[in-house]
Amino acid sequence: MAAMEMLGTPLQFDAAMDEHIVREYLLDNPDFFNRYPELLLSLQLPHQERGTVSLVERRQEVLRQRVTQLEEEITSLMVCAQENEKIFHFNNDLSHKLLACEDLGELRQVLSEGLKHHYGFSHVRLITVHDIDSELANIWRHRISLGHYFGRLTQSESKRLFGGEVGSVALTKLSDENGQVIFAVASPDSTHFHPGMDNLFFDQLRRLLDHMLPKF
């Protein structure tokens, strides 16, 4: 038995090597089936739904699947490009309005009305954190230590920041030049803001607010 097992090992190894050689040969000679077209029809491949199919049919199916995948990817890219264009135009318009503000009250109003109207957010706030306010200080230290927080808050945190419960939030820490200021946005949708989302939009607004606030 041991001898048979020892003999079996190199045979399995050779079979694997033979498959590798065939694969490499076909990759190096893409015109192989042009020289032997009858093989395309005689080779049969297993198919989950149709039993067996010819190599030509299988190749056509793979190509159709690939075309469908590419069409879906192109559609996704087009949707993403359209969304990015909308964000660009909105940011551009909002930036001009904010730059024209003459005091902090007007800036708060323009910022809040713009974001609520365009995105349907329920709350938009600029909140100054004082160390004596332990709950706000805790949010500052733990929620936005990395600059942004996207997701849900505890009931207590929601009440402190927005006066009541909200769905999901985006919290952004402004620069130290403005003291300890949180740019806080809330959505009634509990899934709108989530930890995996991109922060480019809020980075752009943060830079603009960092530029504007020291003037007031």
C-alpha positions as CSV (number, residue, x, y, z in Angstrom):
1,M,0.0,0.0,0.0
2,A,2.8,2.4,0.9
3,A,4.4,1.7,-2.4
4,M,1.2,2.5,-4.3
5,E,0.8,5.7,-2.4
6,M,4.3,6.7,-3.2
7,L,3.7,5.9,-6.9
8,G,0.4,7.9,-6.8
9,T,2.0,11.1,-5.7
10,P,4.2,11.8,-8.7
11,L,1.3,10.9,-11.1
12,Q,-0.9,13.5,-9.5
13,F,1.9,16.0,-9.6
14,D,2.5,15.3,-13.3
15,A,-1.2,15.8,-14.0
16,A,-1.1,19.1,-12.4
17,M,2.0,20.1,-14.3
18,D,0.4,18.9,-17.6
19,E,-2.6,21.2,-17.0
20,H,-0.2,24.1,-16.3
21,I,1.7,23.4,-19.5
22,V,-1.5,23.3,-21.5
23,R,-2.7,26.6,-20.0
24,E,0.7,28.3,-20.7
25,Y,0.7,27.0,-24.2
26,L,-2.8,28.3,-25.0
27,L,-1.9,31.7,-23.5
28,D,1.2,31.8,-25.6
29,N,-0.6,30.7,-28.8
30,P,-3.9,32.5,-28.9
31,D,-4.4,31.4,-32.6
32,F,-4.4,27.7,-31.6
33,F,-8.1,27.3,-32.1
34,N,-7.9,29.2,-35.4
35,R,-5.7,26.4,-36.7
36,Y,-8.0,23.7,-35.2
37,P,-11.5,25.2,-35.3
38,E,-13.2,21.7,-35.0
39,L,-12.0,21.6,-31.4
40,L,-14.2,24.6,-30.5
41,L,-17.3,22.5,-31.3
42,S,-16.1,19.1,-30.0
43,L,-15.0,20.4,-26.6
44,Q,-17.8,20.2,-24.0
45,L,-17.9,22.2,-20.8
46,P,-20.2,21.6,-17.7
47,H,-23.0,24.1,-17.3
48,Q,-25.1,24.5,-14.2
49,E,-28.4,25.0,-16.1
50,R,-27.9,23.5,-19.5
51,G,-25.8,20.4,-18.7
52,T,-22.9,20.7,-21.2
53,V,-22.2,23.4,-23.8
54,S,-19.5,23.8,-26.4
55,L,-16.5,26.0,-25.9
56,V,-17.9,28.6,-28.4
57,E,-21.2,28.8,-26.4
58,R,-19.4,29.1,-23.2
59,R,-17.1,31.9,-24.6
60,Q,-20.2,33.8,-25.9
61,E,-21.8,33.5,-22.5
62,V,-18.7,34.8,-20.7
63,L,-18.5,37.7,-23.1
64,R,-22.2,38.5,-22.6
65,Q,-21.7,38.5,-18.9
66,R,-18.6,40.7,-19.2
67,V,-20.5,43.2,-21.4
68,T,-23.3,43.3,-18.9
69,Q,-20.8,43.9,-16.1
70,L,-19.1,46.7,-18.0
71,E,-22.5,48.3,-18.8
72,E,-23.3,48.2,-15.0
73,E,-19.9,49.7,-14.1
74,I,-20.3,52.5,-16.7
75,T,-23.8,53.3,-15.4
76,S,-22.5,53.4,-11.9
77,L,-19.7,55.8,-12.9
78,M,-22.1,58.0,-14.8
79,V,-24.4,58.2,-11.7
80,C,-21.4,59.0,-9.5
81,A,-20.2,61.7,-12.0
82,Q,-23.6,63.3,-12.0
83,E,-23.8,63.3,-8.2
84,N,-20.3,64.8,-8.0
85,E,-21.3,67.5,-10.6
86,K,-24.4,68.4,-8.4
87,I,-22.2,68.6,-5.3
88,F,-19.7,70.8,-7.2
89,H,-22.4,73.3,-8.3
90,F,-24.0,73.4,-4.9
91,N,-20.7,73.9,-3.1
92,N,-19.8,76.6,-5.6
93,D,-23.1,78.4,-5.1
94,L,-23.0,78.1,-1.3
95,S,-19.4,79.3,-1.2
96,H,-20.2,82.5,-3.0
97,K,-23.2,83.1,-0.6
98,L,-21.1,82.4,2.5
99,L,-18.3,84.7,1.3
100,A,-20.8,87.5,0.9
101,C,-22.0,87.2,4.6
102,E,-21.3,90.2,6.8
103,D,-21.7,88.7,10.2
104,L,-21.8,85.3,12.0
105,G,-25.6,85.3,12.2
106,E,-26.0,85.7,8.5
107,L,-23.4,83.0,7.9
108,R,-25.3,80.6,10.2
109,Q,-28.5,81.3,8.4
110,V,-27.2,80.9,4.9
111,L,-25.3,77.7,5.8
112,S,-28.4,76.2,7.5
113,E,-30.9,77.1,4.8
114,G,-28.7,76.0,2.0
115,L,-28.0,72.5,3.4
116,K,-31.5,71.9,4.7
117,H,-33.1,72.9,1.4
118,H,-30.7,71.0,-0.9
119,Y,-30.2,67.8,1.1
120,G,-33.2,67.7,3.4
121,F,-31.1,67.8,6.6
122,S,-33.1,68.4,9.8
123,H,-30.4,70.3,11.7
124,V,-27.3,72.4,10.8
125,R,-25.4,73.9,13.7
126,L,-22.1,75.5,14.6
127,I,-21.4,74.6,18.3
128,T,-18.7,76.1,20.5
129,V,-17.4,73.5,23.1
130,H,-16.6,74.7,26.6
131,D,-14.6,72.5,28.9
132,I,-17.1,73.1,31.7
133,D,-19.7,71.4,29.5
134,S,-18.7,67.8,30.2
135,E,-21.0,66.2,27.7
136,L,-19.9,68.4,24.8
137,A,-16.3,68.1,25.8
138,N,-16.7,64.3,25.8
139,I,-18.1,64.4,22.2
140,W,-15.2,66.6,21.2
141,R,-12.6,64.2,22.6
142,H,-14.1,60.9,21.6
143,R,-16.4,61.4,18.6
144,I,-14.4,63.7,16.5
145,S,-10.8,63.1,17.6
146,L,-9.9,62.2,14.0
147,G,-11.6,65.3,12.6
148,H,-15.0,63.8,11.4
149,Y,-17.7,61.5,12.8
150,F,-20.4,59.9,10.6
151,G,-23.1,57.7,12.1
152,R,-25.5,57.6,15.0
153,L,-25.4,59.2,18.4
154,T,-26.7,58.2,21.8
155,Q,-30.0,59.7,22.9
156,S,-28.2,61.9,25.3
157,E,-25.7,63.1,22.7
158,S,-28.4,63.9,20.2
159,K,-30.3,65.9,22.8
160,R,-27.2,67.9,23.7
161,L,-26.2,68.7,20.2
162,F,-29.6,69.1,18.5
163,G,-32.2,69.4,21.2
164,G,-33.7,66.0,20.5
165,E,-33.3,62.6,18.8
166,V,-32.1,62.6,15.2
167,G,-31.5,59.8,12.6
168,S,-27.8,60.1,11.8
169,V,-25.2,62.8,12.0
170,A,-22.1,64.3,10.4
171,L,-19.8,66.0,13.0
172,T,-16.8,68.0,11.8
173,K,-14.1,69.6,14.0
174,L,-13.0,73.0,12.8
175,S,-9.4,74.2,13.1
176,D,-7.9,75.2,16.4
177,E,-7.8,78.8,15.3
178,N,-11.6,78.9,15.8
179,G,-11.3,77.4,19.3
180,Q,-13.3,74.3,19.9
181,V,-16.1,74.5,17.3
182,I,-18.2,71.6,16.0
183,F,-19.9,71.8,12.6
184,A,-22.8,69.5,13.2
185,V,-25.4,68.3,10.6
186,A,-28.2,65.9,11.3
187,S,-30.5,63.9,8.9
188,P,-33.8,62.3,9.8
189,D,-32.6,59.2,7.9
190,S,-30.8,56.9,10.3
191,T,-28.7,55.5,7.4
192,H,-27.8,58.7,5.6
193,F,-24.5,59.2,7.4
194,H,-22.4,56.2,8.1
195,P,-18.8,55.4,9.1
196,G,-17.7,54.3,5.7
197,M,-18.8,57.4,3.8
198,D,-16.4,59.8,2.1
199,N,-15.6,63.0,3.9
200,L,-14.6,65.2,0.9
201,F,-17.8,67.2,1.0
202,F,-17.4,68.1,4.7
203,D,-13.7,68.8,4.2
204,Q,-14.5,71.4,1.6
205,L,-17.1,73.1,3.9
206,R,-14.6,72.9,6.9
207,R,-12.0,74.8,4.9
208,L,-14.5,77.4,3.9
209,L,-15.7,77.9,7.5
210,D,-12.1,77.9,8.8
211,H,-11.5,80.8,6.4
212,M,-14.7,82.7,7.3
213,L,-15.2,82.4,11.1
214,P,-12.0,84.3,12.2
215,K,-13.4,87.4,10.3
216,F,-16.4,87.7,12.7
